[in-house]
Amino acid sequence: MAAANVVRAAGRRSRRLFDIFVAEIPWTVSSKELKEYFSQFGSVQRCQLPFDRDTGFHRRYCWIKFSTPEEVQNVLQKDSHFLEGSKLALKQQISRRRTQRKSPRE
């Protein structure tokens, strides 16, 4: 049980290391296709596309990690991103230090 908690905590920490959050991904798009699409803007180090255990489908969002901040800016400079006719919603991930987070009491 403790090992599972450690794995979950590591997963939450690793998401903070991603550069871009992508939502509104069509059901038919795979992580491979996402990597291929975003590789036109730079070197994609990682694409994390979570799946729903019950349905077997992905959850229509992912996190993308690039090699450099310049590559992230290349992605964000483009007005709209479309895959299979659907417009993707992108948001830059801002990594915050633990001391910058609000406490639950605030």
Contacts in CASP RR format, 6 or more apart in sequence:
PFRMAT RR
TARGET T0000
AUTHOR 0000-0000-0000
METHOD contacts of the structure
MODEL  1
MAAANVVRAAGRRSRRLFDIFVAEIPWTVSSKELKEYFSQFGSVQRCQLP
FDRDTGFHRRYCWIKFSTPEEVQNVLQKDSHFLEGSKLALKQQISRRRTQ
RKSPRE
14 48 0 8 1.000
15 48 0 8 1.000
15 63 0 8 1.000
15 93 0 8 1.000
16 93 0 8 1.000
16 95 0 8 1.000
16 96 0 8 1.000
17 65 0 8 1.000
17 95 0 8 1.000
18 46 0 8 1.000
18 48 0 8 1.000
18 63 0 8 1.000
18 64 0 8 1.000
18 65 0 8 1.000
18 93 0 8 1.000
19 64 0 8 1.000
19 65 0 8 1.000
19 66 0 8 1.000
19 69 0 8 1.000
19 72 0 8 1.000
19 92 0 8 1.000
19 93 0 8 1.000
20 63 0 8 1.000
20 64 0 8 1.000
20 66 0 8 1.000
20 72 0 8 1.000
20 75 0 8 1.000
20 76 0 8 1.000
20 90 0 8 1.000
20 91 0 8 1.000
20 92 0 8 1.000
20 93 0 8 1.000
21 61 0 8 1.000
21 62 0 8 1.000
21 63 0 8 1.000
21 90 0 8 1.000
21 91 0 8 1.000
21 92 0 8 1.000
21 93 0 8 1.000
22 34 0 8 1.000
22 61 0 8 1.000
22 62 0 8 1.000
22 63 0 8 1.000
22 64 0 8 1.000
22 81 0 8 1.000
22 88 0 8 1.000
22 89 0 8 1.000
22 90 0 8 1.000
23 60 0 8 1.000
23 61 0 8 1.000
23 88 0 8 1.000
23 89 0 8 1.000
23 90 0 8 1.000
23 91 0 8 1.000
24 60 0 8 1.000
24 61 0 8 1.000
24 86 0 8 1.000
24 87 0 8 1.000
24 88 0 8 1.000
24 89 0 8 1.000
25 34 0 8 1.000
25 49 0 8 1.000
25 58 0 8 1.000
25 60 0 8 1.000
25 61 0 8 1.000
25 62 0 8 1.000
25 83 0 8 1.000
25 86 0 8 1.000
25 88 0 8 1.000
26 60 0 8 1.000
26 83 0 8 1.000
26 84 0 8 1.000
26 85 0 8 1.000
26 86 0 8 1.000
27 57 0 8 1.000
27 58 0 8 1.000
27 60 0 8 1.000
28 84 0 8 1.000
29 83 0 8 1.000
29 84 0 8 1.000
30 49 0 8 1.000
31 47 0 8 1.000
31 48 0 8 1.000
31 49 0 8 1.000
31 58 0 8 1.000
31 62 0 8 1.000
33 83 0 8 1.000
34 47 0 8 1.000
34 49 0 8 1.000
34 62 0 8 1.000
34 64 0 8 1.000
34 83 0 8 1.000
35 44 0 8 1.000
35 47 0 8 1.000
37 81 0 8 1.000
37 83 0 8 1.000
38 44 0 8 1.000
38 47 0 8 1.000
38 64 0 8 1.000
38 66 0 8 1.000
38 75 0 8 1.000
41 66 0 8 1.000
41 71 0 8 1.000
41 74 0 8 1.000
41 75 0 8 1.000
41 78 0 8 1.000
42 66 0 8 1.000
42 67 0 8 1.000
42 68 0 8 1.000
42 71 0 8 1.000
42 74 0 8 1.000
43 66 0 8 1.000
43 67 0 8 1.000
43 68 0 8 1.000
43 71 0 8 1.000
44 64 0 8 1.000
44 65 0 8 1.000
44 66 0 8 1.000
45 65 0 8 1.000
45 66 0 8 1.000
45 67 0 8 1.000
46 63 0 8 1.000
46 64 0 8 1.000
46 65 0 8 1.000
47 62 0 8 1.000
47 63 0 8 1.000
47 64 0 8 1.000
47 65 0 8 1.000
48 62 0 8 1.000
48 63 0 8 1.000
49 58 0 8 1.000
49 59 0 8 1.000
49 61 0 8 1.000
49 62 0 8 1.000
50 58 0 8 1.000
50 59 0 8 1.000
50 61 0 8 1.000
50 62 0 8 1.000
51 57 0 8 1.000
51 58 0 8 1.000
51 59 0 8 1.000
52 58 0 8 1.000
52 59 0 8 1.000
63 93 0 8 1.000
64 75 0 8 1.000
66 72 0 8 1.000
66 75 0 8 1.000
72 92 0 8 1.000
75 81 0 8 1.000
75 90 0 8 1.000
76 90 0 8 1.000
76 92 0 8 1.000
80 87 0 8 1.000
81 87 0 8 1.000
81 88 0 8 1.000
81 90 0 8 1.000
82 88 0 8 1.000
END
